[in-house]
């Protein structure tokens, strides 16, 4: 039913569908809001009566009362209901004219795996199997620190693959790496310690997490051997966040002598090393470097996740902690969210137990290794002589630009050519100047786009 009403302003057409699933009042409310917000009903405009609309008096009165409560209408005793003077929303400004961007050739974004490689069929199989075979108790609230089955499977897997010294009692399943780190930092805050972190590194996320936990922070420089332990010792910190297997973002591996120095520091000051083991399974030239935690389980917390190996959307991670910390972490986890999704935990456990997780990793590792070779070959052709580091593992490399090159200038000019490049200078906490370097991610960059992308910016890279 179309209702046309001519008020003191322009004529308005209201469409009322009596057979619609929406109630008549909901339809009238929605159309009046749209008319007011769009300017078809101006401030001060008198609204029609129920008779003019051909609807019941009670329905129209209820509609007007609701819109009055929301601030769209005003009403005074003995006077008609009118549109509120400030009800109309400001129209968004027209977009400013600009030159359309060039078509994208390649985007060397870092920190993201290829989401097309996510093992959808394997994950769907695991979820179906869990839903088919799990007992009724699996659908109840579970243990806040994680399903026992997954904690046992993870402990065995980490012992086998990462040389972690872990039992199920030391594993806490978390909703991703961010929650795992947050739990540890809040446990440290009670002791009033200072947190050290690598520079360059994940400066923004680390400092924001530490601030939320109430921890002071201090950056510690990284060189070609990894974290500078002597600088750490001078910092006065009693906890440090490190990425020893593949330092983010430089890609260096913490040298053997630095590993021993770092653990000696932890024992000397009764400190805690927080090991972010974010992509250590993706190593290409040799077997993955073993976890620090396996060398000193009493002074290292190891954090892991499936965000890189499977997909970030699964929001599943874990931490392996010294036994003395587990009760505090378990209490915080229970208060925070009562536990991560139980069925997803059981699905992950089944995926690992069945061997499908290992097979997926082998396929993904082969794909990333091929892209790595494509990137190295393209740089050798189009930017010969430039140093490339950080290729031993993970999904990115560091390209060292010629001395004096403007990192931001190269990035801006590359973007104008349809190529996404990203610099390393913004990942420092301490003041520079820093040598110009680019982080070339190839995790989410298709193999066919890598060489054309490098070729398109070859002159910029060579300076």
N, C-alpha and C positions, 0 to 999 in steps of 0.2 A: 504494500500500500504506500503510495507516494503522497505525502502531505505537503502542500505548498502554503507557506505563510508569508504574508506581506506585513511587516512591521513598520515602524517609523523610518527604517532604513531600507536597504535593498531587500528584495524578495528572497526567501530562503526555501530550499527544498529539502525536506526530511523524508527519508525512505524507511518505512517501518515494514518489516517482513514478519508476519504473524506465524509463519511456518518455520522460521529460522530456529536453530538451536539456542541462540542468544535470546534472553528475555526481552520483552518490549522496553522495560525500563533501562536495561543495559544498552540497548540500541540507541535510545533517545539520549542518554547521558553521553555516550561516545560521540554522537554527531554534534551535540551542543558544545562539547569540549573542543572538537575540531573546528567548529565555526568560530568559537571565541579565540582560540589560539591562532587561527589563520586570518583573523581580522574581518571575517564576514559579519560577525556581530561585534560592534564597537562598544567601548566602555560607555555605560549609561543607557544602552539600548534596552527597551522594554521587551520582556519575553512574552510569548503567546500564552493564552489561557488553555486549560484542558479542552474546552469546547472547540477552540480554534484548531487544536491539534487532532481532535477526534479521538482522544484517549480518555481513560477514566480519570476522575479528579484525583483520587488517591495516588495513582501511579505517577502522575505529573508532579504532585506535591512532594512525593518521596524523592523523585529525581531532582527537583529543584533544591530540596533540603540537602541532598548529598553534595551537589555542586556548590552550594553556599558554604558548606562545611569545608570544602576544599579551596575556597577562596575565589572561585570563578564568578559567583553571583552575590548580590546584596539584596536585602529585603528589609523594609520598615513596615510597622503596623499601619494598615489603611492605605498602603501604597503598593504598586505592582512590583514584581520581582524584576531586577535589572542586572545587566552585566557589570561586574566590578570594574572600576576604572583602571586597575593595574593588571587585569587578568591576561591581556594579550602578551604573548612571549615575543621577545625581540627576534626579528628575522636574522638568520646568520648572514654575515657579510658575504658579498659575492666573491668567488675565488679570484685571486689576483692573476692576471695573465702571466704566463711564463713559457719559456721554450720547452716543448715536450722532451722528455729524457730520451737519450739514445737507447735503442734496444739492448737488453742485457746480453753480453757475450759470456761472461763467467763471473761468479761471485765466490771469492776465496774466503768465505766466512769460516771462522774457527770455532772450536768447542762444540760442534754439532755432528753427530753421526749421520750416515745416510739413512733416513727414515724409510726409504724404499726397501732397505734390507731387513727391516723388522720381520721376524719370523711369524707372520700372522697365522699361517696354518698350524704351525707347531703350538703356538700359544692357544689357539682355539681348541686344538686337540686336548691340551693339558687342562684347560678350564672345563671342557665337556667331561673328561674323565673324572675330575675332582667332583663335579656336580653329580655324576652318576654313581660314584663309589663311596664318597665321603659319608661318615655317619652323621646322624642328626646333630650331634654335639658340635660338629664343625661349623654349623650355622649360628651358633651362640657366640657371645663375647668370648674371645680367647685370652690367652696369657698376654698381658700388655707388652712384654718384651719379645713376643713372637711365638708362632706355632712351634711346638717342640720338634716336629718333623723337619721343618725348614732349618731350624737352628742346628740340628744334627747334620743335615745334608750340607749346609754352608760350612760348618766346621771341618767336615771331611774334605770338601772341595778346596777350601783355602789351605788346608794342610798339604794337599796334593799339588795344587797349582801354584800357590804363592808362598809355600814354606812357612805358613803362619802356625804358631803354637797355640791352638785353639781347642776348647771344648764347647759343647753346646751351652754350658752355663755361662760362658764369657760372651756369647753372641747376643746382641740386641738388634732386632729387626726394626728398621725405621722407614719413615715415609720419605725416602730419598736421602741424598748426601747432606742437603741443607739441614734437615732435622737432626741427622746424626751429629753434625758439627755443633749445632745449637745445644743439644743435650750435654755434650762434653764441656762446652764453654760455660754453661750454667753451673755445672758441677765444680768447675775451677773457680768460679766467682766467689764461692763461699770461703775460699782460702785467700782471697785478695791478691792473686798472682797477676803478673803482667804477661800478656801474650805477645810473643814475637812471631813475625811472619816473613816470608821470602819477598825480596824486592829485587827485580820485578816479580809480580805475582797477581793473585786475585785480590787486588787491593780493596776495591769497593765492597765486594761481598764479605770479605773477612772483617773489615773494619765495621761494617753495619751489623754483622752478627755479634761481634765483640761488644759493640755499643749496646745492643739489645740485652746482652748478658751482664753489662756493667763492668767489663774488663778493659783496663788500659792496654794499649797496643804499642809496639815498637817495630819498625821495619829493620830487617837484617839483609845485607847485600848478598847476592848470588854471583859467583864467578864460574869459570869453566869447570870447576870441580864440584859445583853445587853450593849449598849454603856455607857461608863463612862462619865456622863454629867459634873462632876467636872473637869475632864481632858479636856473636850471640852471647858469649860469656861476659863480654863487657856491657851488654845491654841491661843486665839485671833481671831479665825475664826468667820465669820458672816454667814456662810452657812455650812450645813452638809448633807452628803448623808448617809442615813440609810436604813436598811432592817428590820423594827421593827417586822413584823409578823412572820418572819422565817429568822433569821440573816444568811447571807451568809458569811462564810461556816459553822459556829459552830452550826447553827440550833436553837439557843436560841431565846426565845421570849422576846422582850423588856418589862420588868416588869412594872406594873402599876405605881409605884412611880417614876420610871425612865421616863415614858411617861410624867408625870406631870412636872418633873424637866426639861425635854427637851423643852417642850412648854413654860415653864416659862423663860428658857434661851432665846428662840427666841423672846419672847415679851420684855425681858429686853434689849437686844441689837439690837432690830428690825432686827433680823436675819431671815433666811429662812431654813426650814427643807425640804429636798428633799427626799420623801418617795418612795423607790423602792418596789413596791408591786408585786414582780415577780412571786410568786407561792402560794400566800396566800389562794387561793381557794381549794388547796389540803391539807386539814387538816383532821385528822383521829380520834382523841380521843374526840374531842368536836367541837363546831361550830367555824368557822374561827374568829380570832381576828379582831376586827373592825379597820378600817383605822385611822391613826393619823389625817388625814386631817379633819375628821368629828369633832374632838375636837377643832380645831383652823384653819378654812379655810383661815384666813388672813395671816398665817405664814407657811403654808405647801403647797407644790406642790406634788401631788400624781402621780406617773408614773405607767402605766399598759401596758400589752401586751397580745396577743394571742399566743405568741411563745411557751409557755408551755402548754396552754390549748388546742390549735388546732395544729399548726405547725409553726416552724420558717420561713418556706418558704413564708408564707403569708405576712410577713413584715408589720404587722399592729399593732400599739400601740397607746397610747394616754397619755395625761397629763391633769390633772385638776389643774388649777392655780388660785391664787388670782386674782380678777378682775383687779387690778392695773397692773399686768404683762401681761395680755392677748394682749394688743395692740403691745407690743414689740415682744412677741413671734409670733404673727400673721404676723408681718412685716418680721421677719426673715424666717418664714416658706414660705412665698410667694416668697421671694428672692431666697431661697434655691432650691425649686423644684416646686413651684406653686401648691402644694397640692399632697397628696397621691392618688393612683389609685381610681377613683370614683366608678367604678362598683364593685370593691372588697369591698368598704365601704358599699355600699347598700346591697351586699350579706351578710356581717356580721350582718348588722342591721336586715335583714330578718331572719337570723339564730337565733338571740337572741329573736326576737319578736315571732317567731313560736314555741318556746320552745325546739327546737332541740338542741340548745347550752347547755341548762341545762341538757337535757337527756344525751348528750355526756359526760358532766362533771361527771354525776353520774356513768356512765359506766367506765370511765377512773379512777375515784376515787376508785371504787371497785377493779379494776385491780391492781392499785398501792398499795392499802391496803393489797391485798393478797401477793404481792411480799415483802412488808414490814414484814409481819408475817413470810414468808419463811426465810428472812434474819435474823430476830431475833431468830428464832428457830435454824437455822444453827449455829449461833454464840454461842448459849447456849450449843449446843452439842460439837462443835469443838474448841471453845475458851471460855470456861466457866470462869467466874470471871472477864473478861475484861469489862470495862465500855463502854456502848453505849449511845450516846446522840444525840439530834437533830432529833429525830424520830417523833415529833409531827405533822410535815407537810412536804410537798415537796417530793423530789425524792432521798434524800440521808440521810445517817446517818454518825456520826463521831465515829470511834472506837479508843479508847484510848489504845495504846500499853503499855506493861510493862515498868516501868522506866528503862532507860538505853538502850532500844532497838534502833537500828539504823533504822530510818525511810527509808532512801534511800536504805539501804542494804536490808530491807524487800521487798521493791518495786522491786529492781533489781532481787532478787532471785525468787520472784513470777512471774516475766515476763518470766524467764527461764522455768518456769513450765506451761506456757500458761495462766496465770491469770494476768489481768491488775488491778493493785492497784495504788492509787494516794495519795500523802501526803499533809499535811496541812501546813508544814513549809514554802513552797514557796509562800504562800498567806499572809505572814506577810511583812509589810513595815519596822517595827522597828527591830533592831538586837535582836537575841535570847540570850541564847539558849531557845528553845521552847520544850515542852513535845512532844514526838513522837505520832502522831495521823494520822489516815487514813480517807479519805473521801470515803465512800462506796456508790456509786451511784447505784440505782436500777431502774431508770426511763427507761433506754434503755437496761437493762439486762433481758433477758427472765427468767421467773420464774423457768423453768426447769434447768437453768444453775447456779442459785444462790448457792444452797447447794453443788453441786460438786465443784464449784469454791472455796468456803470457806473450804471445806474438803481438797482440794489440797494444801492449804497454812496454814493449821491449826497449824503445828509446828512452822512456821515462826511467826504467830500472837502471839502465846504463849511465844515466845522468848526462 
